[in-house]
Amino acid sequence: QVQLVESGGGLVQAGGSLRLSCAASGLTFRNYRMGWFRQAPGKEREFVAAINRSGVVSIHADSVKGRFTISRENTKNTVYLEMNSLKREDTAVYYCAAGTIPGTDPANYDHWGQGTQVTVSS
């Protein structure tokens, strides 16, 4: 079975940094596009970033460009989200996802983790 397990969330002050990790198992990791999404209380799930199979190409939502960076290590079956200059509006549950169709729509992703909470205070 496919498992995506996020870690690294927590409580951080505005302006601080966190690095999220997502460890994948049960799938051929290098064959999947990986993405990060987030969902804040009362809001819909929102695209954050995605990276292609090799890690050469990535995209980031306008709201996080210049602050967040997605990366992957295929030898470790892990995708990361480095988050810097965090803002209160970044507070959300962050989800890791795996898919095969390029895009920012959550519907393009086939497998999802359980999420990790990121709370930014100020």
Secondary structure, DSSP 8 states (H G I E B T S, - for coil): --EEEEE--EEEETT--EEEEEEEESS-GGGSEEEEEEE-TTS--EEEEEE-SSSS-EEE-TTTTTTEEEEEEGGGTEEEEEE-S--GGG-EEEEEEEESS-SS-GGGEEEE---EEEEEE-
